[in-house]
Amino acid sequence: MQFFIHGDINVNYLFHNSRRKILDTLLASFNLSSIVYFPTRLQNKSATANDNIFIDISKFSHYVISPLYNGLSDHDAQLI
């Protein structure tokens, strides 16, 4: 079975921290990995990667991920 999880998860993937480690450990138990490592929200002088996509990279061997700057929200979309 192939599936993915995506959304605004409120864990910043631009930095290694305890919340990211806990989430990565949980997702790894389902063979899921994060694939978004670019800023998805830019505000004033800060950048975060709170919006993410998690996939089973053993089943999705070929993918391209890029930001989609839409100007409609304070978060940018991700295009996979």
C-alpha positions as YAML, in Angstrom:
chain: A
units: angstrom
residues:
- id: 1
  name: MET
  ca: [0.00, 0.00, 0.00]
- id: 2
  name: GLN
  ca: [1.25, 3.49, -0.84]
- id: 3
  name: PHE
  ca: [0.18, 6.50, 1.17]
- id: 4
  name: PHE
  ca: [1.44, 9.82, 2.41]
- id: 5
  name: ILE
  ca: [0.64, 12.29, 5.16]
- id: 6
  name: HIS
  ca: [0.71, 16.03, 4.68]
- id: 7
  name: GLY
  ca: [-0.32, 19.13, 6.55]
- id: 8
  name: ASP
  ca: [0.56, 21.92, 8.96]
- id: 9
  name: ILE
  ca: [2.13, 19.89, 11.73]
- id: 10
  name: ASN
  ca: [3.68, 22.71, 13.81]
- id: 11
  name: VAL
  ca: [7.07, 21.04, 14.03]
- id: 12
  name: ASN
  ca: [9.78, 23.14, 12.40]
- id: 13
  name: TYR
  ca: [11.87, 20.92, 10.12]
- id: 14
  name: LEU
  ca: [14.52, 23.60, 9.55]
- id: 15
  name: PHE
  ca: [16.05, 22.74, 12.95]
- id: 16
  name: HIS
  ca: [16.77, 19.57, 14.88]
- id: 17
  name: ASN
  ca: [14.87, 19.66, 18.17]
- id: 18
  name: SER
  ca: [13.13, 17.29, 20.57]
- id: 19
  name: ARG
  ca: [9.68, 17.67, 18.94]
- id: 20
  name: ARG
  ca: [11.13, 16.81, 15.54]
- id: 21
  name: LYS
  ca: [12.99, 13.82, 16.97]
- id: 22
  name: ILE
  ca: [9.82, 12.45, 18.62]
- id: 23
  name: LEU
  ca: [7.79, 12.88, 15.44]
- id: 24
  name: ASP
  ca: [10.51, 11.34, 13.26]
- id: 25
  name: THR
  ca: [10.70, 8.32, 15.57]
- id: 26
  name: LEU
  ca: [6.94, 7.81, 15.44]
- id: 27
  name: LEU
  ca: [6.77, 8.19, 11.66]
- id: 28
  name: ALA
  ca: [9.76, 5.87, 11.16]
- id: 29
  name: SER
  ca: [7.77, 3.11, 12.87]
- id: 30
  name: PHE
  ca: [5.44, 3.37, 9.85]
- id: 31
  name: ASN
  ca: [8.39, 3.68, 7.43]
- id: 32
  name: LEU
  ca: [7.55, 7.34, 6.72]
- id: 33
  name: SER
  ca: [10.09, 10.12, 6.17]
- id: 34
  name: SER
  ca: [9.84, 13.88, 5.86]
- id: 35
  name: ILE
  ca: [10.61, 15.30, 2.42]
- id: 36
  name: VAL
  ca: [10.16, 19.07, 2.99]
- id: 37
  name: TYR
  ca: [13.32, 20.84, 4.15]
- id: 38
  name: PHE
  ca: [12.70, 24.33, 2.80]
- id: 39
  name: PRO
  ca: [10.84, 27.23, 4.46]
- id: 40
  name: THR
  ca: [7.06, 27.00, 4.07]
- id: 41
  name: ARG
  ca: [6.25, 30.09, 6.09]
- id: 42
  name: LEU
  ca: [8.13, 33.37, 5.92]
- id: 43
  name: GLN
  ca: [7.10, 36.13, 8.29]
- id: 44
  name: ASN
  ca: [9.06, 39.25, 9.17]
- id: 45
  name: LYS
  ca: [12.59, 37.94, 9.83]
- id: 46
  name: SER
  ca: [11.69, 34.32, 10.58]
- id: 47
  name: ALA
  ca: [11.38, 31.23, 8.41]
- id: 48
  name: THR
  ca: [9.83, 27.92, 9.41]
- id: 49
  name: ALA
  ca: [9.11, 24.58, 7.77]
- id: 50
  name: ASN
  ca: [5.92, 23.66, 9.65]
- id: 51
  name: ASP
  ca: [4.07, 22.33, 6.62]
- id: 52
  name: ASN
  ca: [5.34, 18.95, 5.58]
- id: 53
  name: ILE
  ca: [4.78, 15.84, 3.53]
- id: 54
  name: PHE
  ca: [5.71, 12.40, 4.85]
- id: 55
  name: ILE
  ca: [6.07, 9.47, 2.46]
- id: 56
  name: ASP
  ca: [7.37, 5.93, 2.43]
- id: 57
  name: ILE
  ca: [10.50, 6.62, 0.39]
- id: 58
  name: SER
  ca: [10.98, 2.89, -0.28]
- id: 59
  name: LYS
  ca: [7.72, 2.90, -2.29]
- id: 60
  name: PHE
  ca: [8.04, 6.39, -3.79]
- id: 61
  name: SER
  ca: [11.51, 6.15, -5.29]
- id: 62
  name: HIS
  ca: [11.11, 9.06, -7.73]
- id: 63
  name: TYR
  ca: [9.60, 12.32, -6.57]
- id: 64
  name: VAL
  ca: [10.27, 16.02, -6.91]
- id: 65
  name: ILE
  ca: [9.21, 18.45, -4.20]
- id: 66
  name: SER
  ca: [9.26, 22.21, -4.55]
- id: 67
  name: PRO
  ca: [7.68, 25.26, -2.92]
- id: 68
  name: LEU
  ca: [4.66, 26.81, -4.57]
- id: 69
  name: TYR
  ca: [4.50, 30.53, -3.77]
- id: 70
  name: ASN
  ca: [0.83, 31.39, -4.03]
- id: 71
  name: GLY
  ca: [0.50, 34.70, -2.14]
- id: 72
  name: LEU
  ca: [-2.91, 33.63, -0.84]
- id: 73
  name: SER
  ca: [-1.85, 32.61, 2.66]
- id: 74
  name: ASP
  ca: [0.90, 33.16, 5.20]
- id: 75
  name: HIS
  ca: [2.02, 29.58, 4.36]
- id: 76
  name: ASP
  ca: [3.36, 28.53, 0.97]
- id: 77
  name: ALA
  ca: [2.20, 25.29, -0.61]
- id: 78
  name: GLN
  ca: [4.32, 22.30, -1.49]
- id: 79
  name: LEU
  ca: [4.14, 20.72, -4.91]
- id: 80
  name: ILE
  ca: [5.05, 17.04, -5.19]
...
